[in-house]
Amino acid sequence: MTTTERLHDLLAKRILLLDGAMGTMIQRHRLTEADFRGERFRDHRHDLKGNNDLLILTRPDVIGDIHRARERLLALGAPQVTEIEGGPEHGGYWCYFRDPEGHVFEISQLTPPVASAR
């Protein structure tokens, strides 16, 4: 069965939830430039507000809360929750953080544990 056929089959049987609004969920926290910088990037030469990938290093609590909210949706019976975002390897990251100094690898390594933390 193809993905499209599977999707049509599931839609015929139940309501599906496809959630890809990570940026919107982050915006609800009304984070400041200082939140994005944290202590670690306090003196960084570029503005970092909006660099959502960086929050895994500076505000892992926010990212963990968002992922736990998604887990609650699954526990309530939502058949699918998905995230469509580029991640730190994606070109958008470089618009904010022009000298990553290896942070892309670190962010990629930390994201799964924080996202699954209970």
N, C-alpha and C positions, 0 to 999 in steps of 0.2 A: 504494500500500500504506500502511495506517495505521501509526502508531507501534506500536500493540498487535500488529498482524499481523506487523510486522517483528521485534518482540521474540520472539513465539512462533516465528517462522521461525528466528531465531538460536538460541533455546533448543533447538530440535529438532536442531540441527547441532553445537552445542558448548557448553561451559561458559562462562558470562558472569561477569565480575567487575564488580560495581557497588560502588565504594568511595566512601562519603561520610563517612568517619570522621575528618575533619580535626581536630576537637577531641580525639579520642582520640590521634591521632598527636602532637599538641602536648603532651598530658599526659605522654606517654612521656619527654619531655625534662625533666620535673620542674623546670619554671621557677619562679623565685621572684618576689616582688613587684618586686625590683630588676631582674630580667630584663625584665619588662613595662614598667617605667619607663624604663630606660636612663638615659643622662645627660640626654637631652632633656626627660624628664618627671620628673626626680628630685624636684622640689619640688611636684609636682601635688597638689592638695588632696584628691583622692579616691583610694581604692584602685583600682589598675588591673589587678591579677592577675585573669586570666580574660578580659580584653579581647583576644581572639585577633587581631582585626583590627589592633590597635596594634603587633603584633609585626613587621609589615612595615617599620615605622619603627625599632623598637628592637632586633629580632633577626632581620633578613632572612636570616641564615645558617640559622636553624631552619626558616623557611618554605621556603627554597630546597632544603634537604635533604629535606623531606617531598615536595616536588614532583618532585625527582629520583628518589626511591624509586618514585613512581607511574610515572614515565617508564620505569624498569626493568621494571615489570610489563607495560607496553605492549610493550617490546622483547622480552619473553619470550613474547609472543603473546596477551596479554589483549586481547580485542576492544573493551573499553570500560572506561574509568575515569571516574567522574563525581563531581562535588562539589556537594553541595546545602547551601548555606549562604547566609545573608542578605547577608554582606558589610557594609562600613561604612555603606552607604546604608540598611540594615535597622534597624528600631527597637531591636533588642537592643544596638546600639552605644551608643546614648544612655544606656542604664542605667549604663554605666561611665564614660563620658566626656561629662559634661553640658555642657561648654563647648568644643566641638571647634575653634573658631578656624580653620576651614578645613582641618582635618586629614582630613576625610572625602574631599575631592577629592584631596589628596595621596596618601592610602592607595590610592584607586581607580586613580590614575595609576601608582603604583609596583608594584602587585601583578602585572600581566602580565609585566614584565621579570624580576622576581625569580623568579616561578614557572617561567619558561622558561630561566633561567640554567643553564648547564652547568658 
